[in-house]
Amino acid sequence: MPTTHEGSTGTILVCDGCGRSRRTSSTGPIAWDLLWLQANLAGWTGSDRALGPHYCTVCAGNE
């Protein structure tokens, strides 16, 4: 989801299990794809769609 927080613009991914988040400063049409690729490589699981659900590495084992 695109966001503006404390003067910075970017895209954020929130874990549906615990609320942990990952953020990228990228915006635009491919920002979500880049963020999901990074998160997925880091062990996040779930849908590759922005609507989710998404689970961080801690919650992924509890799905």
Predicted model as a PDB file, atoms N, CA, C, CB and O in Angstrom, pLDDT in the B-factor column:
MODEL        1                                                                  
ATOM      1  N   MET A   1       0.844  -1.163   0.000  1.00 48.00           N  
ATOM      2  CA  MET A   1       0.000   0.000   0.000  1.00 48.00           C  
ATOM      3  C   MET A   1       0.892   1.230   0.000  1.00 48.00           C  
ATOM      4  CB  MET A   1      -0.962  -0.005   1.209  1.00 48.00           C  
ATOM      5  O   MET A   1       1.825   1.301   0.801  1.00 48.00           O  
ATOM      6  N   PRO A   2       0.639   2.204  -0.873  1.00 48.00           N  
ATOM      7  CA  PRO A   2       1.434   3.433  -0.874  1.00 48.00           C  
ATOM      8  C   PRO A   2       1.199   4.210   0.419  1.00 48.00           C  
ATOM      9  CB  PRO A   2       1.087   4.310  -2.101  1.00 48.00           C  
ATOM     10  O   PRO A   2       0.093   4.205   0.957  1.00 48.00           O  
ATOM     11  N   THR A   3       2.226   4.867   0.908  1.00 47.00           N  
ATOM     12  CA  THR A   3       2.080   5.595   2.166  1.00 47.00           C  
ATOM     13  C   THR A   3       3.009   6.794   2.215  1.00 47.00           C  
ATOM     14  CB  THR A   3       2.354   4.675   3.350  1.00 47.00           C  
ATOM     15  O   THR A   3       4.041   6.820   1.544  1.00 47.00           O  
ATOM     16  N   THR A   4       2.643   7.771   2.999  1.00 48.00           N  
ATOM     17  CA  THR A   4       3.519   8.886   3.322  1.00 48.00           C  
ATOM     18  C   THR A   4       3.608   8.933   4.830  1.00 48.00           C  
ATOM     19  CB  THR A   4       2.997  10.247   2.723  1.00 48.00           C  
ATOM     20  O   THR A   4       2.589   9.044   5.511  1.00 48.00           O  
ATOM     21  N   HIS A   5       4.826   8.850   5.365  1.00 52.00           N  
ATOM     22  CA  HIS A   5       5.020   8.815   6.803  1.00 52.00           C  
ATOM     23  C   HIS A   5       6.218   9.670   7.162  1.00 52.00           C  
ATOM     24  CB  HIS A   5       5.206   7.369   7.304  1.00 52.00           C  
ATOM     25  O   HIS A   5       7.317   9.458   6.649  1.00 52.00           O  
ATOM     26  N   GLU A   6       6.013  10.620   8.027  1.00 60.00           N  
ATOM     27  CA  GLU A   6       7.089  11.491   8.487  1.00 60.00           C  
ATOM     28  C   GLU A   6       7.881  12.083   7.330  1.00 60.00           C  
ATOM     29  CB  GLU A   6       8.019  10.727   9.404  1.00 60.00           C  
ATOM     30  O   GLU A   6       9.109  12.155   7.378  1.00 60.00           O  
ATOM     31  N   GLY A   7       7.173  12.506   6.295  1.00 59.00           N  
ATOM     32  CA  GLY A   7       7.820  13.173   5.184  1.00 59.00           C  
ATOM     33  C   GLY A   7       8.424  12.255   4.148  1.00 59.00           C  
ATOM     34  O   GLY A   7       8.951  12.733   3.143  1.00 59.00           O  
ATOM     35  N   SER A   8       8.364  10.941   4.358  1.00 65.00           N  
ATOM     36  CA  SER A   8       8.910  10.027   3.367  1.00 65.00           C  
ATOM     37  C   SER A   8       7.768   9.307   2.652  1.00 65.00           C  
ATOM     38  CB  SER A   8       9.872   9.011   4.028  1.00 65.00           C  
ATOM     39  O   SER A   8       6.757   8.955   3.260  1.00 65.00           O  
ATOM     40  N   THR A   9       7.949   9.101   1.375  1.00 76.00           N  
ATOM     41  CA  THR A   9       6.944   8.421   0.578  1.00 76.00           C  
ATOM     42  C   THR A   9       7.475   7.048   0.225  1.00 76.00           C  
ATOM     43  CB  THR A   9       6.584   9.231  -0.699  1.00 76.00           C  
ATOM     44  O   THR A   9       8.673   6.892  -0.014  1.00 76.00           O  
ATOM     45  N   GLY A  10       6.617   6.062   0.189  1.00 86.00           N  
ATOM     46  CA  GLY A  10       7.049   4.729  -0.171  1.00 86.00           C  
ATOM     47  C   GLY A  10       5.890   3.762  -0.158  1.00 86.00           C  
ATOM     48  O   GLY A  10       4.724   4.158  -0.190  1.00 86.00           O  
ATOM     49  N   THR A  11       6.232   2.479  -0.112  1.00 91.00           N  
ATOM     50  CA  THR A  11       5.247   1.404  -0.088  1.00 91.00           C  
ATOM     51  C   THR A  11       5.549   0.540   1.119  1.00 91.00           C  
ATOM     52  CB  THR A  11       5.267   0.565  -1.411  1.00 91.00           C  
ATOM     53  O   THR A  11       6.713   0.297   1.436  1.00 91.00           O  
ATOM     54  N   ILE A  12       4.504   0.070   1.796  1.00 92.00           N  
ATOM     55  CA  ILE A  12       4.681  -0.702   3.020  1.00 92.00           C  
ATOM     56  C   ILE A  12       3.912  -2.014   2.922  1.00 92.00           C  
ATOM     57  CB  ILE A  12       4.219   0.107   4.250  1.00 92.00           C  
ATOM     58  O   ILE A  12       2.832  -2.077   2.335  1.00 92.00           O  
ATOM     59  N   LEU A  13       4.488  -3.056   3.508  1.00 94.00           N  
ATOM     60  CA  LEU A  13       3.879  -4.376   3.597  1.00 94.00           C  
ATOM     61  C   LEU A  13       3.707  -4.679   5.078  1.00 94.00           C  
ATOM     62  CB  LEU A  13       4.751  -5.479   2.871  1.00 94.00           C  
ATOM     63  O   LEU A  13       4.658  -4.560   5.851  1.00 94.00           O  
ATOM     64  N   VAL A  14       2.496  -5.071   5.480  1.00 95.00           N  
ATOM     65  CA  VAL A  14       2.203  -5.330   6.887  1.00 95.00           C  
ATOM     66  C   VAL A  14       1.812  -6.795   7.058  1.00 95.00           C  
ATOM     67  CB  VAL A  14       1.073  -4.394   7.402  1.00 95.00           C  
ATOM     68  O   VAL A  14       0.991  -7.319   6.305  1.00 95.00           O  
ATOM     69  N   CYS A  15       2.405  -7.448   8.051  1.00 96.00           N  
ATOM     70  CA  CYS A  15       2.075  -8.838   8.363  1.00 96.00           C  
ATOM     71  C   CYS A  15       0.658  -8.914   8.927  1.00 96.00           C  
ATOM     72  CB  CYS A  15       3.096  -9.438   9.368  1.00 96.00           C  
ATOM     73  O   CYS A  15       0.308  -8.174   9.846  1.00 96.00           O  
ATOM     74  N   ASP A  16      -0.147  -9.809   8.374  1.00 96.00           N  
ATOM     75  CA  ASP A  16      -1.510  -9.985   8.862  1.00 96.00           C  
ATOM     76  C   ASP A  16      -1.557 -10.750  10.176  1.00 96.00           C  
ATOM     77  CB  ASP A  16      -2.340 -10.702   7.825  1.00 96.00           C  
ATOM     78  O   ASP A  16      -2.595 -10.785  10.837  1.00 96.00           O  
ATOM     79  N   GLY A  17      -0.448 -11.358  10.557  1.00 95.00           N  
ATOM     80  CA  GLY A  17      -0.409 -12.099  11.806  1.00 95.00           C  
ATOM     81  C   GLY A  17      -0.070 -11.244  13.008  1.00 95.00           C  
ATOM     82  O   GLY A  17      -0.718 -11.349  14.049  1.00 95.00           O  
ATOM     83  N   CYS A  18       0.954 -10.385  12.875  1.00 95.00           N  
ATOM     84  CA  CYS A  18       1.438  -9.647  14.044  1.00 95.00           C  
ATOM     85  C   CYS A  18       1.602  -8.148  13.836  1.00 95.00           C  
ATOM     86  CB  CYS A  18       2.735 -10.209  14.469  1.00 95.00           C  
ATOM     87  O   CYS A  18       1.827  -7.415  14.800  1.00 95.00           O  
ATOM     88  N   GLY A  19       1.495  -7.679  12.598  1.00 95.00           N  
ATOM     89  CA  GLY A  19       1.606  -6.253  12.340  1.00 95.00           C  
ATOM     90  C   GLY A  19       3.008  -5.772  12.002  1.00 95.00           C  
ATOM     91  O   GLY A  19       3.201  -4.584  11.744  1.00 95.00           O  
ATOM     92  N   ARG A  20       4.010  -6.682  11.998  1.00 95.00           N  
ATOM     93  CA  ARG A  20       5.352  -6.270  11.569  1.00 95.00           C  
ATOM     94  C   ARG A  20       5.255  -5.702  10.170  1.00 95.00           C  
ATOM     95  CB  ARG A  20       6.361  -7.461  11.616  1.00 95.00           C  
ATOM     96  O   ARG A  20       4.331  -6.027   9.424  1.00 95.00           O  
ATOM     97  N   SER A  21       6.203  -4.856   9.810  1.00 94.00           N  
ATOM     98  CA  SER A  21       6.135  -4.256   8.483  1.00 94.00           C  
ATOM     99  C   SER A  21       7.495  -4.200   7.807  1.00 94.00           C  
ATOM    100  CB  SER A  21       5.553  -2.867   8.572  1.00 94.00           C  
ATOM    101  O   SER A  21       8.544  -4.213   8.451  1.00 94.00           O  
ATOM    102  N   ARG A  22       7.433  -4.137   6.494  1.00 93.00           N  
ATOM    103  CA  ARG A  22       8.590  -3.882   5.639  1.00 93.00           C  
ATOM    104  C   ARG A  22       8.221  -2.675   4.811  1.00 93.00           C  
ATOM    105  CB  ARG A  22       8.969  -5.132   4.731  1.00 93.00           C  
ATOM    106  O   ARG A  22       7.060  -2.487   4.448  1.00 93.00           O  
ATOM    107  N   ARG A  23       9.209  -1.863   4.515  1.00 91.00           N  
ATOM    108  CA  ARG A  23       8.951  -0.624   3.781  1.00 91.00           C  
ATOM    109  C   ARG A  23       9.984  -0.468   2.684  1.00 91.00           C  
ATOM    110  CB  ARG A  23       8.972   0.601   4.724  1.00 91.00           C  
ATOM    111  O   ARG A  23      11.130  -0.896   2.821  1.00 91.00           O  
ATOM    112  N   THR A  24       9.564   0.147   1.598  1.00 88.00           N  
ATOM    113  CA  THR A  24      10.483   0.525   0.541  1.00 88.00           C  
ATOM    114  C   THR A  24      10.212   1.973   0.184  1.00 88.00           C  
ATOM    115  CB  THR A  24      10.339  -0.401  -0.700  1.00 88.00           C  
ATOM    116  O   THR A  24       9.085   2.450   0.318  1.00 88.00           O  
ATOM    117  N   SER A  25      11.224   2.663  -0.264  1.00 87.00           N  
ATOM    118  CA  SER A  25      11.039   4.052  -0.670  1.00 87.00           C  
ATOM    119  C   SER A  25      10.504   4.136  -2.094  1.00 87.00           C  
ATOM    120  CB  SER A  25      12.357   4.822  -0.556  1.00 87.00           C  
ATOM    121  O   SER A  25      10.179   5.224  -2.570  1.00 87.00           O  
ATOM    122  N   SER A  26      10.409   3.004  -2.772  1.00 84.00           N  
ATOM    123  CA  SER A  26       9.906   2.980  -4.146  1.00 84.00           C  
ATOM    124  C   SER A  26       8.426   3.327  -4.192  1.00 84.00           C  
ATOM    125  CB  SER A  26      10.141   1.607  -4.779  1.00 84.00           C  
ATOM    126  O   SER A  26       7.658   2.981  -3.295  1.00 84.00           O  
ATOM    127  N   THR A  27       8.051   4.009  -5.244  1.00 84.00           N  
ATOM    128  CA  THR A  27       6.644   4.313  -5.509  1.00 84.00           C  
ATOM    129  C   THR A  27       6.385   4.031  -6.982  1.00 84.00           C  
ATOM    130  CB  THR A  27       6.290   5.805  -5.140  1.00 84.00           C  
ATOM    131  O   THR A  27       7.316   3.764  -7.742  1.00 84.00           O  
ATOM    132  N   GLY A  28       5.158   4.089  -7.371  1.00 84.00           N  
ATOM    133  CA  GLY A  28       4.830   3.886  -8.774  1.00 84.00           C  
ATOM    134  C   GLY A  28       4.311   2.490  -9.048  1.00 84.00           C  
ATOM    135  O   GLY A  28       4.094   1.701  -8.128  1.00 84.00           O  
ATOM    136  N   PRO A  29       4.115   2.194 -10.318  1.00 83.00           N  
ATOM    137  CA  PRO A  29       3.454   0.954 -10.714  1.00 83.00           C  
ATOM    138  C   PRO A  29       4.165  -0.328 -10.284  1.00 83.00           C  
ATOM    139  CB  PRO A  29       3.302   0.940 -12.179  1.00 83.00           C  
ATOM    140  O   PRO A  29       3.501  -1.336 -10.042  1.00 83.00           O  
ATOM    141  N   ILE A  30       5.489  -0.319 -10.182  1.00 90.00           N  
ATOM    142  CA  ILE A  30       6.181  -1.568  -9.837  1.00 90.00           C  
ATOM    143  C   ILE A  30       6.663  -1.612  -8.392  1.00 90.00           C  
ATOM    144  CB  ILE A  30       7.356  -1.767 -10.756  1.00 90.00           C  
ATOM    145  O   ILE A  30       7.348  -2.559  -8.005  1.00 90.00           O  
ATOM    146  N   ALA A  31       6.327  -0.624  -7.600  1.00 93.00           N  
ATOM    147  CA  ALA A  31       6.800  -0.570  -6.213  1.00 93.00           C  
ATOM    148  C   ALA A  31       6.351  -1.795  -5.422  1.00 93.00           C  
ATOM    149  CB  ALA A  31       6.298   0.704  -5.529  1.00 93.00           C  
ATOM    150  O   ALA A  31       7.141  -2.377  -4.678  1.00 93.00           O  
ATOM    151  N   TRP A  32       5.088  -2.190  -5.576  1.00 93.00           N  
ATOM    152  CA  TRP A  32       4.598  -3.355  -4.847  1.00 93.00           C  
ATOM    153  C   TRP A  32       5.353  -4.608  -5.257  1.00 93.00           C  
ATOM    154  CB  TRP A  32       3.100  -3.543  -5.082  1.00 93.00           C  
ATOM    155  O   TRP A  32       5.752  -5.396  -4.399  1.00 93.00           O  
ATOM    156  N   ASP A  33       5.555  -4.804  -6.554  1.00 94.00           N  
ATOM    157  CA  ASP A  33       6.254  -5.990  -7.041  1.00 94.00           C  
ATOM    158  C   ASP A  33       7.664  -6.072  -6.472  1.00 94.00           C  
ATOM    159  CB  ASP A  33       6.305  -5.987  -8.567  1.00 94.00           C  
ATOM    160  O   ASP A  33       8.117  -7.149  -6.084  1.00 94.00           O  
ATOM    161  N   LEU A  34       8.353  -4.948  -6.419  1.00 93.00           N  
ATOM    162  CA  LEU A  34       9.710  -4.925  -5.864  1.00 93.00           C  
ATOM    163  C   LEU A  34       9.703  -5.240  -4.372  1.00 93.00           C  
ATOM    164  CB  LEU A  34      10.362  -3.560  -6.107  1.00 93.00           C  
ATOM    165  O   LEU A  34      10.535  -6.009  -3.892  1.00 93.00           O  
ATOM    166  N   LEU A  35       8.765  -4.646  -3.639  1.00 95.00           N  
ATOM    167  CA  LEU A  35       8.672  -4.882  -2.201  1.00 95.00           C  
ATOM    168  C   LEU A  35       8.336  -6.343  -1.921  1.00 95.00           C  
ATOM    169  CB  LEU A  35       7.614  -3.960  -1.568  1.00 95.00           C  
ATOM    170  O   LEU A  35       8.942  -6.959  -1.044  1.00 95.00           O  
ATOM    171  N   TRP A  36       7.373  -6.906  -2.661  1.00 95.00           N  
ATOM    172  CA  TRP A  36       6.996  -8.291  -2.414  1.00 95.00           C  
ATOM    173  C   TRP A  36       8.157  -9.237  -2.757  1.00 95.00           C  
ATOM    174  CB  TRP A  36       5.742  -8.658  -3.233  1.00 95.00           C  
ATOM    175  O   TRP A  36       8.380 -10.214  -2.042  1.00 95.00           O  
ATOM    176  N   LEU A  37       8.883  -8.967  -3.817  1.00 95.00           N  
ATOM    177  CA  LEU A  37      10.035  -9.791  -4.174  1.00 95.00           C  
ATOM    178  C   LEU A  37      11.061  -9.797  -3.044  1.00 95.00           C  
ATOM    179  CB  LEU A  37      10.679  -9.283  -5.476  1.00 95.00           C  
ATOM    180  O   LEU A  37      11.568 -10.854  -2.670  1.00 95.00           O  
ATOM    181  N   GLN A  38      11.366  -8.625  -2.502  1.00 94.00           N  
ATOM    182  CA  GLN A  38      12.318  -8.522  -1.393  1.00 94.00           C  
ATOM    183  C   GLN A  38      11.804  -9.266  -0.160  1.00 94.00           C  
ATOM    184  CB  GLN A  38      12.582  -7.046  -1.047  1.00 94.00           C  
ATOM    185  O   GLN A  38      12.559  -9.991   0.488  1.00 94.00           O  
ATOM    186  N   ALA A  39      10.540  -9.089   0.160  1.00 95.00           N  
ATOM    187  CA  ALA A  39       9.956  -9.739   1.334  1.00 95.00           C  
ATOM    188  C   ALA A  39       9.929 -11.255   1.156  1.00 95.00           C  
ATOM    189  CB  ALA A  39       8.534  -9.209   1.593  1.00 95.00           C  
ATOM    190  O   ALA A  39      10.273 -12.000   2.074  1.00 95.00           O  
ATOM    191  N   ASN A  40       9.526 -11.700  -0.009  1.00 95.00           N  
ATOM    192  CA  ASN A  40       9.455 -13.128  -0.286  1.00 95.00           C  
ATOM    193  C   ASN A  40      10.832 -13.776  -0.192  1.00 95.00           C  
ATOM    194  CB  ASN A  40       8.854 -13.370  -1.666  1.00 95.00           C  
ATOM    195  O   ASN A  40      10.965 -14.872   0.352  1.00 95.00           O  
ATOM    196  N   LEU A  41      11.848 -13.113  -0.712  1.00 96.00           N  
ATOM    197  CA  LEU A  41      13.220 -13.622  -0.604  1.00 96.00           C  
ATOM    198  C   LEU A  41      13.700 -13.651   0.842  1.00 96.00           C  
ATOM    199  CB  LEU A  41      14.167 -12.771  -1.444  1.00 96.00           C  
ATOM    200  O   LEU A  41      14.563 -14.453   1.199  1.00 96.00           O  
ATOM    201  N   ALA A  42      13.137 -12.770   1.677  1.00 95.00           N  
ATOM    202  CA  ALA A  42      13.501 -12.718   3.093  1.00 95.00           C  
ATOM    203  C   ALA A  42      12.695 -13.708   3.928  1.00 95.00           C  
ATOM    204  CB  ALA A  42      13.302 -11.310   3.632  1.00 95.00           C  
ATOM    205  O   ALA A  42      12.903 -13.805   5.138  1.00 95.00           O  
ATOM    206  N   GLY A  43      11.772 -14.450   3.298  1.00 95.00           N  
ATOM    207  CA  GLY A  43      11.034 -15.471   4.024  1.00 95.00           C  
ATOM    208  C   GLY A  43       9.569 -15.184   4.283  1.00 95.00           C  
ATOM    209  O   GLY A  43       8.876 -16.011   4.875  1.00 95.00           O  
ATOM    210  N   TRP A  44       9.076 -14.016   3.845  1.00 96.00           N  
ATOM    211  CA  TRP A  44       7.657 -13.728   4.016  1.00 96.00           C  
ATOM    212  C   TRP A  44       6.858 -14.648   3.107  1.00 96.00           C  
ATOM    213  CB  TRP A  44       7.344 -12.237   3.709  1.00 96.00           C  
ATOM    214  O   TRP A  44       7.340 -15.056   2.051  1.00 96.00           O  
ATOM    215  N   THR A  45       5.635 -14.975   3.516  1.00 96.00           N  
ATOM    216  CA  THR A  45       4.762 -15.830   2.732  1.00 96.00           C  
ATOM    217  C   THR A  45       3.419 -15.153   2.537  1.00 96.00           C  
ATOM    218  CB  THR A  45       4.585 -17.196   3.404  1.00 96.00           C  
ATOM    219  O   THR A  45       3.119 -14.132   3.155  1.00 96.00           O  
ATOM    220  N   GLY A  46       2.617 -15.750   1.660  1.00 95.00           N  
ATOM    221  CA  GLY A  46       1.278 -15.238   1.424  1.00 95.00           C  
ATOM    222  C   GLY A  46       1.070 -14.887  -0.031  1.00 95.00           C  
ATOM    223  O   GLY A  46       1.809 -15.326  -0.912  1.00 95.00           O  
ATOM    224  N   SER A  47       0.061 -14.097  -0.257  1.00 94.00           N  
ATOM    225  CA  SER A  47      -0.325 -13.710  -1.609  1.00 94.00           C  
ATOM    226  C   SER A  47       0.644 -12.695  -2.182  1.00 94.00           C  
ATOM    227  CB  SER A  47      -1.738 -13.148  -1.621  1.00 94.00           C  
ATOM    228  O   SER A  47       1.178 -11.854  -1.459  1.00 94.00           O  
ATOM    229  N   ASP A  48       0.869 -12.778  -3.487  1.00 92.00           N  
ATOM    230  CA  ASP A  48       1.700 -11.768  -4.133  1.00 92.00           C  
ATOM    231  C   ASP A  48       0.885 -10.526  -4.506  1.00 92.00           C  
ATOM    232  CB  ASP A  48       2.364 -12.353  -5.379  1.00 92.00           C  
ATOM    233  O   ASP A  48       1.397  -9.618  -5.160  1.00 92.00           O  
ATOM    234  N   ARG A  49      -0.354 -10.492  -4.098  1.00 92.00           N  
ATOM    235  CA  ARG A  49      -1.233  -9.334  -4.323  1.00 92.00           C  
ATOM    236  C   ARG A  49      -1.184  -8.419  -3.101  1.00 92.00           C  
ATOM    237  CB  ARG A  49      -2.703  -9.790  -4.609  1.00 92.00           C  
ATOM    238  O   ARG A  49      -1.012  -8.882  -1.973  1.00 92.00           O  
ATOM    239  N   ALA A  50      -1.334  -7.145  -3.334  1.00 89.00           N  
ATOM    240  CA  ALA A  50      -1.239  -6.170  -2.240  1.00 89.00           C  
ATOM    241  C   ALA A  50      -2.310  -6.374  -1.166  1.00 89.00           C  
ATOM    242  CB  ALA A  50      -1.347  -4.763  -2.797  1.00 89.00           C  
ATOM    243  O   ALA A  50      -2.104  -5.989  -0.016  1.00 89.00           O  
ATOM    244  N   LEU A  51      -3.441  -6.970  -1.519  1.00 90.00           N  
ATOM    245  CA  LEU A  51      -4.517  -7.159  -0.544  1.00 90.00           C  
ATOM    246  C   LEU A  51      -4.239  -8.261   0.458  1.00 90.00           C  
ATOM    247  CB  LEU A  51      -5.795  -7.456  -1.254  1.00 90.00           C  
ATOM    248  O   LEU A  51      -4.901  -8.332   1.493  1.00 90.00           O  
ATOM    249  N   GLY A  52      -3.280  -9.118   0.174  1.00 91.00           N  
ATOM    250  CA  GLY A  52      -2.875 -10.140   1.136  1.00 91.00           C  
ATOM    251  C   GLY A  52      -3.680 -11.409   1.026  1.00 91.00           C  
ATOM    252  O   GLY A  52      -4.396 -11.624   0.048  1.00 91.00           O  
ATOM    253  N   PRO A  53      -3.559 -12.242   2.028  1.00 95.00           N  
ATOM    254  CA  PRO A  53      -2.846 -12.032   3.286  1.00 95.00           C  
ATOM    255  C   PRO A  53      -1.340 -12.210   3.127  1.00 95.00           C  
ATOM    256  CB  PRO A  53      -3.367 -12.986   4.346  1.00 95.00           C  
ATOM    257  O   PRO A  53      -0.869 -12.852   2.188  1.00 95.00           O  
ATOM    258  N   HIS A  54      -0.593 -11.624   4.072  1.00 96.00           N  
ATOM    259  CA  HIS A  54       0.866 -11.685   4.097  1.00 96.00           C  
ATOM    260  C   HIS A  54       1.322 -12.034   5.502  1.00 96.00           C  
ATOM    261  CB  HIS A  54       1.493 -10.343   3.632  1.00 96.00           C  
ATOM    262  O   HIS A  54       0.722 -11.589   6.480  1.00 96.00           O  
ATOM    263  N   TYR A  55       2.392 -12.836   5.609  1.00 97.00           N  
ATOM    264  CA  TYR A  55       2.904 -13.251   6.906  1.00 97.00           C  
ATOM    265  C   TYR A  55       4.412 -13.105   6.951  1.00 97.00           C  
ATOM    266  CB  TYR A  55       2.500 -14.691   7.210  1.00 97.00           C  
ATOM    267  O   TYR A  55       5.112 -13.548   6.041  1.00 97.00           O  
ATOM    268  N   CYS A  56       4.914 -12.482   8.010  1.00 96.00           N  
ATOM    269  CA  CYS A  56       6.353 -12.292   8.204  1.00 96.00           C  
ATOM    270  C   CYS A  56       7.016 -13.632   8.515  1.00 96.00           C  
ATOM    271  CB  CYS A  56       6.627 -11.274   9.343  1.00 96.00           C  
ATOM    272  O   CYS A  56       6.337 -14.652   8.629  1.00 96.00           O  
ATOM    273  N   THR A  57       8.321 -13.627   8.649  1.00 94.00           N  
ATOM    274  CA  THR A  57       9.059 -14.863   8.892  1.00 94.00           C  
ATOM    275  C   THR A  57       8.673 -15.503  10.230  1.00 94.00           C  
ATOM    276  CB  THR A  57      10.560 -14.588   8.860  1.00 94.00           C  
ATOM    277  O   THR A  57       8.716 -16.727  10.358  1.00 94.00           O  
ATOM    278  N   VAL A  58       8.303 -14.704  11.214  1.00 94.00           N  
ATOM    279  CA  VAL A  58       7.890 -15.233  12.513  1.00 94.00           C  
ATOM    280  C   VAL A  58       6.531 -15.915  12.406  1.00 94.00           C  
ATOM    281  CB  VAL A  58       7.841 -14.111  13.564  1.00 94.00           C  
ATOM    282  O   VAL A  58       6.342 -17.018  12.918  1.00 94.00           O  
ATOM    283  N   CYS A  59       5.594 -15.262  11.746  1.00 95.00           N  
ATOM    284  CA  CYS A  59       4.226 -15.773  11.659  1.00 95.00           C  
ATOM    285  C   CYS A  59       4.050 -16.822  10.561  1.00 95.00           C  
ATOM    286  CB  CYS A  59       3.271 -14.629  11.419  1.00 95.00           C  
ATOM    287  O   CYS A  59       3.077 -17.576  10.582  1.00 95.00           O  
ATOM    288  N   ALA A  60       4.969 -16.880   9.612  1.00 89.00           N  
ATOM    289  CA  ALA A  60       4.838 -17.821   8.486  1.00 89.00           C  
ATOM    290  C   ALA A  60       4.707 -19.247   8.968  1.00 89.00           C  
ATOM    291  CB  ALA A  60       6.036 -17.707   7.549  1.00 89.00           C  
ATOM    292  O   ALA A  60       3.971 -20.029   8.366  1.00 89.00           O  
ATOM    293  N   GLY A  61       5.394 -19.610  10.033  1.00 78.00           N  
ATOM    294  CA  GLY A  61       5.320 -20.959  10.567  1.00 78.00           C  
ATOM    295  C   GLY A  61       4.041 -21.237  11.323  1.00 78.00           C  
ATOM    296  O   GLY A  61       3.753 -22.385  11.662  1.00 78.00           O  
ATOM    297  N   ASN A  62       3.264 -20.186  11.593  1.00 70.00           N  
ATOM    298  CA  ASN A  62       2.026 -20.337  12.365  1.00 70.00           C  
ATOM    299  C   ASN A  62       0.775 -20.285  11.505  1.00 70.00           C  
ATOM    300  CB  ASN A  62       1.948 -19.268  13.416  1.00 70.00           C  
ATOM    301  O   ASN A  62      -0.338 -20.289  12.031  1.00 70.00           O  
ATOM    302  N   GLU A  63       0.948 -20.237  10.171  1.00 57.00           N  
ATOM    303  CA  GLU A  63      -0.207 -20.155   9.271  1.00 57.00           C  
ATOM    304  C   GLU A  63      -1.073 -21.378   9.402  1.00 57.00           C  
ATOM    305  CB  GLU A  63       0.240 -19.989   7.825  1.00 57.00           C  
ATOM    306  O   GLU A  63      -2.093 -21.488   8.721  1.00 57.00           O  
TER     307      GLU A  63                                                      
ENDMDL                                                                          
END                                                                             
